[in-house]
Amino acid sequence: MKKYKCVVCDYIYDEALGDPDSGLKPGTKFEDIPEDWSCPECGVTKTFLELME
């Protein structure tokens, strides 16, 4: 599972944890997140999240 970091607010999206508050179950891969999802911290679209090395 991978992690992605929001470049605006540093929120971490962890595929293993998902985002249950937004309806994303644990194990939801980044590419499977709907295009209308937004960062729960700052509200930007998923295009502002970058893969963490």
mmCIF entry with sequence, helices, sheets and N, C-alpha, C, O atoms, coordinates in Angstrom:
data_MODEL
# 
_entry.id   MODEL 
# 
_entity.id                         1 
_entity.type                       polymer 
_entity.pdbx_number_of_molecules   1 
# 
_entity_poly.entity_id                      1 
_entity_poly.type                           'polypeptide(L)' 
_entity_poly.nstd_linkage                   no 
_entity_poly.nstd_monomer                   no 
_entity_poly.pdbx_seq_one_letter_code       MKKYKCVVCDYIYDEALGDPDSGLKPGTKFEDIPEDWSCPECGVTKTFLELME 
_entity_poly.pdbx_seq_one_letter_code_can   MKKYKCVVCDYIYDEALGDPDSGLKPGTKFEDIPEDWSCPECGVTKTFLELME 
_entity_poly.pdbx_strand_id                 A 
# 
loop_
_entity_poly_seq.entity_id 
_entity_poly_seq.num 
_entity_poly_seq.mon_id 
_entity_poly_seq.hetero 
1 1  MET n 
1 2  LYS n 
1 3  LYS n 
1 4  TYR n 
1 5  LYS n 
1 6  CYS n 
1 7  VAL n 
1 8  VAL n 
1 9  CYS n 
1 10 ASP n 
1 11 TYR n 
1 12 ILE n 
1 13 TYR n 
1 14 ASP n 
1 15 GLU n 
1 16 ALA n 
1 17 LEU n 
1 18 GLY n 
1 19 ASP n 
1 20 PRO n 
1 21 ASP n 
1 22 SER n 
1 23 GLY n 
1 24 LEU n 
1 25 LYS n 
1 26 PRO n 
1 27 GLY n 
1 28 THR n 
1 29 LYS n 
1 30 PHE n 
1 31 GLU n 
1 32 ASP n 
1 33 ILE n 
1 34 PRO n 
1 35 GLU n 
1 36 ASP n 
1 37 TRP n 
1 38 SER n 
1 39 CYS n 
1 40 PRO n 
1 41 GLU n 
1 42 CYS n 
1 43 GLY n 
1 44 VAL n 
1 45 THR n 
1 46 LYS n 
1 47 THR n 
1 48 PHE n 
1 49 LEU n 
1 50 GLU n 
1 51 LEU n 
1 52 MET n 
1 53 GLU n 
# 
_struct_asym.id          A 
_struct_asym.entity_id   1 
# 
loop_
_struct_conf.conf_type_id 
_struct_conf.id 
_struct_conf.pdbx_PDB_helix_id 
_struct_conf.beg_label_comp_id 
_struct_conf.beg_label_asym_id 
_struct_conf.beg_label_seq_id 
_struct_conf.pdbx_beg_PDB_ins_code 
_struct_conf.end_label_comp_id 
_struct_conf.end_label_asym_id 
_struct_conf.end_label_seq_id 
_struct_conf.pdbx_end_PDB_ins_code 
_struct_conf.beg_auth_comp_id 
_struct_conf.beg_auth_asym_id 
_struct_conf.beg_auth_seq_id 
_struct_conf.end_auth_comp_id 
_struct_conf.end_auth_asym_id 
_struct_conf.end_auth_seq_id 
_struct_conf.pdbx_PDB_helix_class 
_struct_conf.details 
_struct_conf.pdbx_PDB_helix_length 
HELX_P HELX_P1 AA1 PRO A 20 ? SER A 22 ? PRO A 20 SER A 22 5 ? 3 
HELX_P HELX_P2 AA2 PHE A 30 ? ASP A 32 ? PHE A 30 ASP A 32 5 ? 3 
HELX_P HELX_P3 AA3 LYS A 46 ? PHE A 48 ? LYS A 46 PHE A 48 5 ? 3 
# 
_struct_conf_type.id          HELX_P 
_struct_conf_type.criteria    ? 
_struct_conf_type.reference   ? 
# 
_struct_sheet.id               AA1 
_struct_sheet.type             ? 
_struct_sheet.number_strands   3 
_struct_sheet.details          ? 
# 
loop_
_struct_sheet_order.sheet_id 
_struct_sheet_order.range_id_1 
_struct_sheet_order.range_id_2 
_struct_sheet_order.offset 
_struct_sheet_order.sense 
AA1 1 2 ? anti-parallel 
AA1 2 3 ? anti-parallel 
# 
loop_
_struct_sheet_range.sheet_id 
_struct_sheet_range.id 
_struct_sheet_range.beg_label_comp_id 
_struct_sheet_range.beg_label_asym_id 
_struct_sheet_range.beg_label_seq_id 
_struct_sheet_range.pdbx_beg_PDB_ins_code 
_struct_sheet_range.end_label_comp_id 
_struct_sheet_range.end_label_asym_id 
_struct_sheet_range.end_label_seq_id 
_struct_sheet_range.pdbx_end_PDB_ins_code 
_struct_sheet_range.beg_auth_comp_id 
_struct_sheet_range.beg_auth_asym_id 
_struct_sheet_range.beg_auth_seq_id 
_struct_sheet_range.end_auth_comp_id 
_struct_sheet_range.end_auth_asym_id 
_struct_sheet_range.end_auth_seq_id 
AA1 1 ILE A 12 ? ASP A 14 ? ILE A 12 ASP A 14 
AA1 2 LYS A 3  ? CYS A 6  ? LYS A 3  CYS A 6  
AA1 3 LEU A 49 ? LEU A 51 ? LEU A 49 LEU A 51 
# 
loop_
_atom_site.group_PDB 
_atom_site.id 
_atom_site.type_symbol 
_atom_site.label_atom_id 
_atom_site.label_alt_id 
_atom_site.label_comp_id 
_atom_site.label_asym_id 
_atom_site.label_entity_id 
_atom_site.label_seq_id 
_atom_site.pdbx_PDB_ins_code 
_atom_site.Cartn_x 
_atom_site.Cartn_y 
_atom_site.Cartn_z 
_atom_site.occupancy 
_atom_site.B_iso_or_equiv 
_atom_site.pdbx_formal_charge 
_atom_site.auth_seq_id 
_atom_site.auth_comp_id 
_atom_site.auth_asym_id 
_atom_site.auth_atom_id 
_atom_site.pdbx_PDB_model_num 
ATOM 1   N N  . MET A 1 1  ? 0.847   -1.180 0.000  1.00 0.00 ? 1  MET A N  1 
ATOM 2   C CA . MET A 1 1  ? 0.000   0.000  0.000  1.00 0.00 ? 1  MET A CA 1 
ATOM 3   C C  . MET A 1 1  ? 0.891   1.241  0.000  1.00 0.00 ? 1  MET A C  1 
ATOM 4   O O  . MET A 1 1  ? 1.965   1.258  0.602  1.00 0.00 ? 1  MET A O  1 
ATOM 5   N N  . LYS A 1 2  ? 0.421   2.265  -0.682 1.00 0.00 ? 2  LYS A N  1 
ATOM 6   C CA . LYS A 1 2  ? 1.208   3.486  -0.841 1.00 0.00 ? 2  LYS A CA 1 
ATOM 7   C C  . LYS A 1 2  ? 0.603   4.616  -0.022 1.00 0.00 ? 2  LYS A C  1 
ATOM 8   O O  . LYS A 1 2  ? -0.530  4.528  0.453  1.00 0.00 ? 2  LYS A O  1 
ATOM 9   N N  . LYS A 1 3  ? 1.387   5.681  0.132  1.00 0.00 ? 3  LYS A N  1 
ATOM 10  C CA . LYS A 1 3  ? 0.931   6.885  0.823  1.00 0.00 ? 3  LYS A CA 1 
ATOM 11  C C  . LYS A 1 3  ? 1.131   8.075  -0.101 1.00 0.00 ? 3  LYS A C  1 
ATOM 12  O O  . LYS A 1 3  ? 2.090   8.130  -0.870 1.00 0.00 ? 3  LYS A O  1 
ATOM 13  N N  . TYR A 1 4  ? 0.211   9.022  -0.012 1.00 0.00 ? 4  TYR A N  1 
ATOM 14  C CA . TYR A 1 4  ? 0.252   10.229 -0.826 1.00 0.00 ? 4  TYR A CA 1 
ATOM 15  C C  . TYR A 1 4  ? 0.127   11.435 0.088  1.00 0.00 ? 4  TYR A C  1 
ATOM 16  O O  . TYR A 1 4  ? -0.635  11.416 1.055  1.00 0.00 ? 4  TYR A O  1 
ATOM 17  N N  . LYS A 1 5  ? 0.881   12.489 -0.223 1.00 0.00 ? 5  LYS A N  1 
ATOM 18  C CA . LYS A 1 5  ? 0.902   13.678 0.620  1.00 0.00 ? 5  LYS A CA 1 
ATOM 19  C C  . LYS A 1 5  ? 0.349   14.880 -0.140 1.00 0.00 ? 5  LYS A C  1 
ATOM 20  O O  . LYS A 1 5  ? 0.724   15.131 -1.285 1.00 0.00 ? 5  LYS A O  1 
ATOM 21  N N  . CYS A 1 6  ? -0.547  15.620 0.513  1.00 0.00 ? 6  CYS A N  1 
ATOM 22  C CA . CYS A 1 6  ? -1.097  16.844 -0.074 1.00 0.00 ? 6  CYS A CA 1 
ATOM 23  C C  . CYS A 1 6  ? -0.010  17.919 -0.054 1.00 0.00 ? 6  CYS A C  1 
ATOM 24  O O  . CYS A 1 6  ? 0.583   18.192 0.990  1.00 0.00 ? 6  CYS A O  1 
ATOM 25  N N  . VAL A 1 7  ? 0.243   18.522 -1.205 1.00 0.00 ? 7  VAL A N  1 
ATOM 26  C CA . VAL A 1 7  ? 1.287   19.540 -1.295 1.00 0.00 ? 7  VAL A CA 1 
ATOM 27  C C  . VAL A 1 7  ? 0.841   20.870 -0.697 1.00 0.00 ? 7  VAL A C  1 
ATOM 28  O O  . VAL A 1 7  ? 1.666   21.757 -0.476 1.00 0.00 ? 7  VAL A O  1 
ATOM 29  N N  . VAL A 1 8  ? -0.452  21.015 -0.434 1.00 0.00 ? 8  VAL A N  1 
ATOM 30  C CA . VAL A 1 8  ? -0.970  22.264 0.127  1.00 0.00 ? 8  VAL A CA 1 
ATOM 31  C C  . VAL A 1 8  ? -0.923  22.245 1.654  1.00 0.00 ? 8  VAL A C  1 
ATOM 32  O O  . VAL A 1 8  ? -0.469  23.208 2.272  1.00 0.00 ? 8  VAL A O  1 
ATOM 33  N N  . CYS A 1 9  ? -1.394  21.147 2.269  1.00 0.00 ? 9  CYS A N  1 
ATOM 34  C CA . CYS A 1 9  ? -1.535  21.134 3.733  1.00 0.00 ? 9  CYS A CA 1 
ATOM 35  C C  . CYS A 1 9  ? -0.796  19.993 4.434  1.00 0.00 ? 9  CYS A C  1 
ATOM 36  O O  . CYS A 1 9  ? -0.847  19.895 5.660  1.00 0.00 ? 9  CYS A O  1 
ATOM 37  N N  . ASP A 1 10 ? -0.117  19.137 3.685  1.00 0.00 ? 10 ASP A N  1 
ATOM 38  C CA . ASP A 1 10 ? 0.649   18.011 4.236  1.00 0.00 ? 10 ASP A CA 1 
ATOM 39  C C  . ASP A 1 10 ? -0.217  16.855 4.754  1.00 0.00 ? 10 ASP A C  1 
ATOM 40  O O  . ASP A 1 10 ? 0.294   15.984 5.458  1.00 0.00 ? 10 ASP A O  1 
ATOM 41  N N  . TYR A 1 11 ? -1.509  16.827 4.422  1.00 0.00 ? 11 TYR A N  1 
ATOM 42  C CA . TYR A 1 11 ? -2.357  15.686 4.757  1.00 0.00 ? 11 TYR A CA 1 
ATOM 43  C C  . TYR A 1 11 ? -1.772  14.442 4.086  1.00 0.00 ? 11 TYR A C  1 
ATOM 44  O O  . TYR A 1 11 ? -1.313  14.509 2.946  1.00 0.00 ? 11 TYR A O  1 
ATOM 45  N N  . ILE A 1 12 ? -1.789  13.322 4.782  1.00 0.00 ? 12 ILE A N  1 
ATOM 46  C CA . ILE A 1 12 ? -1.302  12.062 4.230  1.00 0.00 ? 12 ILE A CA 1 
ATOM 47  C C  . ILE A 1 12 ? -2.493  11.148 3.945  1.00 0.00 ? 12 ILE A C  1 
ATOM 48  O O  . ILE A 1 12 ? -3.267  10.826 4.847  1.00 0.00 ? 12 ILE A O  1 
ATOM 49  N N  . TYR A 1 13 ? -2.634  10.730 2.677  1.00 0.00 ? 13 TYR A N  1 
ATOM 50  C CA . TYR A 1 13 ? -3.621  9.704  2.343  1.00 0.00 ? 13 TYR A CA 1 
ATOM 51  C C  . TYR A 1 13 ? -2.888  8.377  2.313  1.00 0.00 ? 13 TYR A C  1 
ATOM 52  O O  . TYR A 1 13 ? -1.995  8.167  1.492  1.00 0.00 ? 13 TYR A O  1 
ATOM 53  N N  . ASP A 1 14 ? -3.267  7.490  3.207  1.00 0.00 ? 14 ASP A N  1 
ATOM 54  C CA . ASP A 1 14 ? -2.660  6.158  3.314  1.00 0.00 ? 14 ASP A CA 1 
ATOM 55  C C  . ASP A 1 14 ? -3.667  5.152  2.753  1.00 0.00 ? 14 ASP A C  1 
ATOM 56  O O  . ASP A 1 14 ? -4.760  4.989  3.295  1.00 0.00 ? 14 ASP A O  1 
ATOM 57  N N  . GLU A 1 15 ? -3.289  4.483  1.664  1.00 0.00 ? 15 GLU A N  1 
ATOM 58  C CA . GLU A 1 15 ? -4.200  3.517  1.048  1.00 0.00 ? 15 GLU A CA 1 
ATOM 59  C C  . GLU A 1 15 ? -4.641  2.442  2.040  1.00 0.00 ? 15 GLU A C  1 
ATOM 60  O O  . GLU A 1 15 ? -5.770  1.959  1.958  1.00 0.00 ? 15 GLU A O  1 
ATOM 61  N N  . ALA A 1 16 ? -3.778  2.065  2.966  1.00 0.00 ? 16 ALA A N  1 
ATOM 62  C CA . ALA A 1 16 ? -4.113  1.028  3.940  1.00 0.00 ? 16 ALA A CA 1 
ATOM 63  C C  . ALA A 1 16 ? -5.225  1.471  4.880  1.00 0.00 ? 16 ALA A C  1 
ATOM 64  O O  . ALA A 1 16 ? -6.013  0.648  5.348  1.00 0.00 ? 16 ALA A O  1 
ATOM 65  N N  . LEU A 1 17 ? -5.290  2.780  5.159  1.00 0.00 ? 17 LEU A N  1 
ATOM 66  C CA . LEU A 1 17 ? -6.299  3.315  6.074  1.00 0.00 ? 17 LEU A CA 1 
ATOM 67  C C  . LEU A 1 17 ? -7.532  3.841  5.361  1.00 0.00 ? 17 LEU A C  1 
ATOM 68  O O  . LEU A 1 17 ? -8.625  3.845  5.928  1.00 0.00 ? 17 LEU A O  1 
ATOM 69  N N  . GLY A 1 18 ? -7.365  4.288  4.112  1.00 0.00 ? 18 GLY A N  1 
ATOM 70  C CA . GLY A 1 18 ? -8.467  4.907  3.381  1.00 0.00 ? 18 GLY A CA 1 
ATOM 71  C C  . GLY A 1 18 ? -8.833  6.246  3.994  1.00 0.00 ? 18 GLY A C  1 
ATOM 72  O O  . GLY A 1 18 ? -8.011  6.880  4.657  1.00 0.00 ? 18 GLY A O  1 
ATOM 73  N N  . ASP A 1 19 ? -10.061 6.673  3.775  1.00 0.00 ? 19 ASP A N  1 
ATOM 74  C CA . ASP A 1 19 ? -10.591 7.911  4.357  1.00 0.00 ? 19 ASP A CA 1 
ATOM 75  C C  . ASP A 1 19 ? -12.049 7.630  4.706  1.00 0.00 ? 19 ASP A C  1 
ATOM 76  O O  . ASP A 1 19 ? -12.958 8.086  4.012  1.00 0.00 ? 19 ASP A O  1 
ATOM 77  N N  . PRO A 1 20 ? -12.271 6.872  5.790  1.00 0.00 ? 20 PRO A N  1 
ATOM 78  C CA . PRO A 1 20 ? -13.632 6.440  6.139  1.00 0.00 ? 20 PRO A CA 1 
ATOM 79  C C  . PRO A 1 20 ? -14.640 7.583  6.255  1.00 0.00 ? 20 PRO A C  1 
ATOM 80  O O  . PRO A 1 20 ? -15.815 7.405  5.931  1.00 0.00 ? 20 PRO A O  1 
ATOM 81  N N  . ASP A 1 21 ? -14.192 8.756  6.716  1.00 0.00 ? 21 ASP A N  1 
ATOM 82  C CA . ASP A 1 21 ? -15.106 9.898  6.839  1.00 0.00 ? 21 ASP A CA 1 
ATOM 83  C C  . ASP A 1 21 ? -15.631 10.362 5.486  1.00 0.00 ? 21 ASP A C  1 
ATOM 84  O O  . ASP A 1 21 ? -16.697 10.973 5.405  1.00 0.00 ? 21 ASP A O  1 
ATOM 85  N N  . SER A 1 22 ? -14.881 10.071 4.426  1.00 0.00 ? 22 SER A N  1 
ATOM 86  C CA . SER A 1 22 ? -15.301 10.441 3.070  1.00 0.00 ? 22 SER A CA 1 
ATOM 87  C C  . SER A 1 22 ? -15.837 9.238  2.298  1.00 0.00 ? 22 SER A C  1 
ATOM 88  O O  . SER A 1 22 ? -16.111 9.342  1.102  1.00 0.00 ? 22 SER A O  1 
ATOM 89  N N  . GLY A 1 23 ? -15.988 8.101  2.971  1.00 0.00 ? 23 GLY A N  1 
ATOM 90  C CA . GLY A 1 23 ? -16.531 6.919  2.322  1.00 0.00 ? 23 GLY A CA 1 
ATOM 91  C C  . GLY A 1 23 ? -15.516 6.050  1.613  1.00 0.00 ? 23 GLY A C  1 
ATOM 92  O O  . GLY A 1 23 ? -15.893 5.162  0.849  1.00 0.00 ? 23 GLY A O  1 
ATOM 93  N N  . LEU A 1 24 ? -14.216 6.289  1.851  1.00 0.00 ? 24 LEU A N  1 
ATOM 94  C CA . LEU A 1 24 ? -13.171 5.477  1.226  1.00 0.00 ? 24 LEU A CA 1 
ATOM 95  C C  . LEU A 1 24 ? -12.725 4.418  2.220  1.00 0.00 ? 24 LEU A C  1 
ATOM 96  O O  . LEU A 1 24 ? -12.101 4.731  3.234  1.00 0.00 ? 24 LEU A O  1 
ATOM 97  N N  . LYS A 1 25 ? -13.043 3.177  1.930  1.00 0.00 ? 25 LYS A N  1 
ATOM 98  C CA . LYS A 1 25 ? -12.727 2.071  2.824  1.00 0.00 ? 25 LYS A CA 1 
ATOM 99  C C  . LYS A 1 25 ? -11.224 1.828  2.885  1.00 0.00 ? 25 LYS A C  1 
ATOM 100 O O  . LYS A 1 25 ? -10.507 2.144  1.936  1.00 0.00 ? 25 LYS A O  1 
ATOM 101 N N  . PRO A 1 26 ? -10.733 1.262  4.007  1.00 0.00 ? 26 PRO A N  1 
ATOM 102 C CA . PRO A 1 26 ? -9.323  0.875  4.056  1.00 0.00 ? 26 PRO A CA 1 
ATOM 103 C C  . PRO A 1 26 ? -8.986  -0.037 2.874  1.00 0.00 ? 26 PRO A C  1 
ATOM 104 O O  . PRO A 1 26 ? -9.759  -0.925 2.515  1.00 0.00 ? 26 PRO A O  1 
ATOM 105 N N  . GLY A 1 27 ? -7.823  0.201  2.281  1.00 0.00 ? 27 GLY A N  1 
ATOM 106 C CA . GLY A 1 27 ? -7.409  -0.569 1.114  1.00 0.00 ? 27 GLY A CA 1 
ATOM 107 C C  . GLY A 1 27 ? -7.769  0.071  -0.209 1.00 0.00 ? 27 GLY A C  1 
ATOM 108 O O  . GLY A 1 27 ? -7.449  -0.476 -1.265 1.00 0.00 ? 27 GLY A O  1 
ATOM 109 N N  . THR A 1 28 ? -8.440  1.241  -0.176 1.00 0.00 ? 28 THR A N  1 
ATOM 110 C CA . THR A 1 28 ? -8.802  1.936  -1.422 1.00 0.00 ? 28 THR A CA 1 
ATOM 111 C C  . THR A 1 28 ? -7.550  2.525  -2.058 1.00 0.00 ? 28 THR A C  1 
ATOM 112 O O  . THR A 1 28 ? -6.899  3.394  -1.478 1.00 0.00 ? 28 THR A O  1 
ATOM 113 N N  . LYS A 1 29 ? -7.222  2.053  -3.242 1.00 0.00 ? 29 LYS A N  1 
ATOM 114 C CA . LYS A 1 29 ? -6.046  2.559  -3.955 1.00 0.00 ? 29 LYS A CA 1 
ATOM 115 C C  . LYS A 1 29 ? -6.302  3.995  -4.434 1.00 0.00 ? 29 LYS A C  1 
ATOM 116 O O  . LYS A 1 29 ? -7.434  4.387  -4.719 1.00 0.00 ? 29 LYS A O  1 
ATOM 117 N N  . PHE A 1 30 ? -5.213  4.757  -4.510 1.00 0.00 ? 30 PHE A N  1 
ATOM 118 C CA . PHE A 1 30 ? -5.312  6.164  -4.907 1.00 0.00 ? 30 PHE A CA 1 
ATOM 119 C C  . PHE A 1 30 ? -6.012  6.318  -6.251 1.00 0.00 ? 30 PHE A C  1 
ATOM 120 O O  . PHE A 1 30 ? -6.838  7.214  -6.426 1.00 0.00 ? 30 PHE A O  1 
ATOM 121 N N  . GLU A 1 31 ? -5.684  5.443  -7.201 1.00 0.00 ? 31 GLU A N  1 
ATOM 122 C CA . GLU A 1 31 ? -6.279  5.562  -8.538 1.00 0.00 ? 31 GLU A CA 1 
ATOM 123 C C  . GLU A 1 31 ? -7.776  5.248  -8.535 1.00 0.00 ? 31 GLU A C  1 
ATOM 124 O O  . GLU A 1 31 ? -8.483  5.580  -9.486 1.00 0.00 ? 31 GLU A O  1 
ATOM 125 N N  . ASP A 1 32 ? -8.257  4.612  -7.473 1.00 0.00 ? 32 ASP A N  1 
ATOM 126 C CA . ASP A 1 32 ? -9.678  4.289  -7.366 1.00 0.00 ? 32 ASP A CA 1 
ATOM 127 C C  . ASP A 1 32 ? -10.487 5.351  -6.622 1.00 0.00 ? 32 ASP A C  1 
ATOM 128 O O  . ASP A 1 32 ? -11.705 5.228  -6.487 1.00 0.00 ? 32 ASP A O  1 
ATOM 129 N N  . ILE A 1 33 ? -9.810  6.390  -6.142 1.00 0.00 ? 33 ILE A N  1 
ATOM 130 C CA . ILE A 1 33 ? -10.522 7.489  -5.476 1.00 0.00 ? 33 ILE A CA 1 
ATOM 131 C C  . ILE A 1 33 ? -11.292 8.258  -6.542 1.00 0.00 ? 33 ILE A C  1 
ATOM 132 O O  . ILE A 1 33 ? -10.728 8.591  -7.584 1.00 0.00 ? 33 ILE A O  1 
ATOM 133 N N  . PRO A 1 34 ? -12.577 8.549  -6.302 1.00 0.00 ? 34 PRO A N  1 
ATOM 134 C CA . PRO A 1 34 ? -13.364 9.311  -7.284 1.00 0.00 ? 34 PRO A CA 1 
ATOM 135 C C  . PRO A 1 34 ? -12.743 10.686 -7.557 1.00 0.00 ? 34 PRO A C  1 
ATOM 136 O O  . PRO A 1 34 ? -12.124 11.283 -6.677 1.00 0.00 ? 34 PRO A O  1 
ATOM 137 N N  . GLU A 1 35 ? -12.915 11.166 -8.762 1.00 0.00 ? 35 GLU A N  1 
ATOM 138 C CA . GLU A 1 35 ? -12.343 12.463 -9.152 1.00 0.00 ? 35 GLU A CA 1 
ATOM 139 C C  . GLU A 1 35 ? -12.917 13.617 -8.337 1.00 0.00 ? 35 GLU A C  1 
ATOM 140 O O  . GLU A 1 35 ? -12.271 14.656 -8.209 1.00 0.00 ? 35 GLU A O  1 
ATOM 141 N N  . ASP A 1 36 ? -14.121 13.453 -7.784 1.00 0.00 ? 36 ASP A N  1 
ATOM 142 C CA . ASP A 1 36 ? -14.731 14.548 -7.021 1.00 0.00 ? 36 ASP A CA 1 
ATOM 143 C C  . ASP A 1 36 ? -14.356 14.527 -5.531 1.00 0.00 ? 36 ASP A C  1 
ATOM 144 O O  . ASP A 1 36 ? -14.848 15.346 -4.755 1.00 0.00 ? 36 ASP A O  1 
ATOM 145 N N  . TRP A 1 37 ? -13.480 13.586 -5.136 1.00 0.00 ? 37 TRP A N  1 
ATOM 146 C CA . TRP A 1 37 ? -12.995 13.551 -3.755 1.00 0.00 ? 37 TRP A CA 1 
ATOM 147 C C  . TRP A 1 37 ? -12.131 14.772 -3.516 1.00 0.00 ? 37 TRP A C  1 
ATOM 148 O O  . TRP A 1 37 ? -11.454 15.243 -4.429 1.00 0.00 ? 37 TRP A O  1 
ATOM 149 N N  . SER A 1 38 ? -12.147 15.289 -2.297 1.00 0.00 ? 38 SER A N  1 
ATOM 150 C CA . SER A 1 38 ? -11.271 16.410 -1.962 1.00 0.00 ? 38 SER A CA 1 
ATOM 151 C C  . SER A 1 38 ? -10.547 16.122 -0.653 1.00 0.00 ? 38 SER A C  1 
ATOM 152 O O  . SER A 1 38 ? -11.019 15.346 0.178  1.00 0.00 ? 38 SER A O  1 
ATOM 153 N N  . CYS A 1 39 ? -9.417  16.748 -0.488 1.00 0.00 ? 39 CYS A N  1 
ATOM 154 C CA . CYS A 1 39 ? -8.609  16.592 0.714  1.00 0.00 ? 39 CYS A CA 1 
ATOM 155 C C  . CYS A 1 39 ? -9.459  16.966 1.929  1.00 0.00 ? 39 CYS A C  1 
ATOM 156 O O  . CYS A 1 39 ? -10.051 18.045 1.959  1.00 0.00 ? 39 CYS A O  1 
ATOM 157 N N  . PRO A 1 40 ? -9.525  16.083 2.930  1.00 0.00 ? 40 PRO A N  1 
ATOM 158 C CA . PRO A 1 40 ? -10.354 16.381 4.096  1.00 0.00 ? 40 PRO A CA 1 
ATOM 159 C C  . PRO A 1 40 ? -9.823  17.520 4.963  1.00 0.00 ? 40 PRO A C  1 
ATOM 160 O O  . PRO A 1 40 ? -10.549 18.055 5.801  1.00 0.00 ? 40 PRO A O  1 
ATOM 161 N N  . GLU A 1 41 ? -8.578  17.886 4.766  1.00 0.00 ? 41 GLU A N  1 
ATOM 162 C CA . GLU A 1 41 ? -7.986  18.969 5.563  1.00 0.00 ? 41 GLU A CA 1 
ATOM 163 C C  . GLU A 1 41 ? -8.144  20.343 4.915  1.00 0.00 ? 41 GLU A C  1 
ATOM 164 O O  . GLU A 1 41 ? -8.493  21.315 5.586  1.00 0.00 ? 41 GLU A O  1 
ATOM 165 N N  . CYS A 1 42 ? -7.884  20.421 3.594  1.00 0.00 ? 42 CYS A N  1 
ATOM 166 C CA . CYS A 1 42 ? -7.884  21.744 2.952  1.00 0.00 ? 42 CYS A CA 1 
ATOM 167 C C  . CYS A 1 42 ? -8.826  21.865 1.759  1.00 0.00 ? 42 CYS A C  1 
ATOM 168 O O  . CYS A 1 42 ? -9.045  22.968 1.259  1.00 0.00 ? 42 CYS A O  1 
ATOM 169 N N  . GLY A 1 43 ? -9.386  20.747 1.296  1.00 0.00 ? 43 GLY A N  1 
ATOM 170 C CA . GLY A 1 43 ? -10.407 20.803 0.258  1.00 0.00 ? 43 GLY A CA 1 
ATOM 171 C C  . GLY A 1 43 ? -9.940  20.781 -1.186 1.00 0.00 ? 43 GLY A C  1 
ATOM 172 O O  . GLY A 1 43 ? -10.765 20.867 -2.095 1.00 0.00 ? 43 GLY A O  1 
ATOM 173 N N  . VAL A 1 44 ? -8.626  20.666 -1.425 1.00 0.00 ? 44 VAL A N  1 
ATOM 174 C CA . VAL A 1 44 ? -8.157  20.615 -2.813 1.00 0.00 ? 44 VAL A CA 1 
ATOM 175 C C  . VAL A 1 44 ? -8.455  19.245 -3.414 1.00 0.00 ? 44 VAL A C  1 
ATOM 176 O O  . VAL A 1 44 ? -8.728  18.291 -2.686 1.00 0.00 ? 44 VAL A O  1 
ATOM 177 N N  . THR A 1 45 ? -8.404  19.147 -4.731 1.00 0.00 ? 45 THR A N  1 
ATOM 178 C CA . THR A 1 45 ? -8.672  17.882 -5.413 1.00 0.00 ? 45 THR A CA 1 
ATOM 179 C C  . THR A 1 45 ? -7.484  16.940 -5.272 1.00 0.00 ? 45 THR A C  1 
ATOM 180 O O  . THR A 1 45 ? -6.399  17.341 -4.850 1.00 0.00 ? 45 THR A O  1 
ATOM 181 N N  . LYS A 1 46 ? -7.711  15.681 -5.632 1.00 0.00 ? 46 LYS A N  1 
ATOM 182 C CA . LYS A 1 46 ? -6.660  14.677 -5.479 1.00 0.00 ? 46 LYS A CA 1 
ATOM 183 C C  . LYS A 1 46 ? -5.447  14.931 -6.361 1.00 0.00 ? 46 LYS A C  1 
ATOM 184 O O  . LYS A 1 46 ? -4.399  14.321 -6.149 1.00 0.00 ? 46 LYS A O  1 
ATOM 185 N N  . THR A 1 47 ? -5.565  15.817 -7.346 1.00 0.00 ? 47 THR A N  1 
ATOM 186 C CA . THR A 1 47 ? -4.420  16.136 -8.198 1.00 0.00 ? 47 THR A CA 1 
ATOM 187 C C  . THR A 1 47 ? -3.310  16.841 -7.407 1.00 0.00 ? 47 THR A C  1 
ATOM 188 O O  . THR A 1 47 ? -2.181  16.942 -7.888 1.00 0.00 ? 47 THR A O  1 
ATOM 189 N N  . PHE A 1 48 ? -3.618  17.328 -6.201 1.00 0.00 ? 48 PHE A N  1 
ATOM 190 C CA . PHE A 1 48 ? -2.639  18.010 -5.362 1.00 0.00 ? 48 PHE A CA 1 
ATOM 191 C C  . PHE A 1 48 ? -1.921  17.058 -4.414 1.00 0.00 ? 48 PHE A C  1 
ATOM 192 O O  . PHE A 1 48 ? -1.133  17.493 -3.574 1.00 0.00 ? 48 PHE A O  1 
ATOM 193 N N  . LEU A 1 49 ? -2.190  15.758 -4.544 1.00 0.00 ? 49 LEU A N  1 
ATOM 194 C CA . LEU A 1 49 ? -1.509  14.779 -3.710 1.00 0.00 ? 49 LEU A CA 1 
ATOM 195 C C  . LEU A 1 49 ? -0.419  14.092 -4.528 1.00 0.00 ? 49 LEU A C  1 
ATOM 196 O O  . LEU A 1 49 ? -0.631  13.702 -5.676 1.00 0.00 ? 49 LEU A O  1 
ATOM 197 N N  . GLU A 1 50 ? 0.739   13.957 -3.913 1.00 0.00 ? 50 GLU A N  1 
ATOM 198 C CA . GLU A 1 50 ? 1.882   13.344 -4.583 1.00 0.00 ? 50 GLU A CA 1 
ATOM 199 C C  . GLU A 1 50 ? 2.302   12.080 -3.853 1.00 0.00 ? 50 GLU A C  1 
ATOM 200 O O  . GLU A 1 50 ? 2.219   11.998 -2.627 1.00 0.00 ? 50 GLU A O  1 
ATOM 201 N N  . LEU A 1 51 ? 2.751   11.102 -4.618 1.00 0.00 ? 51 LEU A N  1 
ATOM 202 C CA . LEU A 1 51 ? 3.230   9.840  -4.051 1.00 0.00 ? 51 LEU A CA 1 
ATOM 203 C C  . LEU A 1 51 ? 4.428   10.099 -3.161 1.00 0.00 ? 51 LEU A C  1 
ATOM 204 O O  . LEU A 1 51 ? 5.358   10.809 -3.544 1.00 0.00 ? 51 LEU A O  1 
ATOM 205 N N  . MET A 1 52 ? 4.402   9.517  -1.969 1.00 0.00 ? 52 MET A N  1 
ATOM 206 C CA . MET A 1 52 ? 5.529   9.617  -1.052 1.00 0.00 ? 52 MET A CA 1 
ATOM 207 C C  . MET A 1 52 ? 6.506   8.481  -1.359 1.00 0.00 ? 52 MET A C  1 
ATOM 208 O O  . MET A 1 52 ? 6.099   7.340  -1.575 1.00 0.00 ? 52 MET A O  1 
ATOM 209 N N  . GLU A 1 53 ? 7.761   8.799  -1.374 1.00 0.00 ? 53 GLU A N  1 
ATOM 210 C CA . GLU A 1 53 ? 8.810   7.796  -1.632 1.00 0.00 ? 53 GLU A CA 1 
ATOM 211 C C  . GLU A 1 53 ? 9.138   7.036  -0.374 1.00 0.00 ? 53 GLU A C  1 
ATOM 212 O O  . GLU A 1 53 ? 9.995   6.153  -0.393 1.00 0.00 ? 53 GLU A O  1 
# 
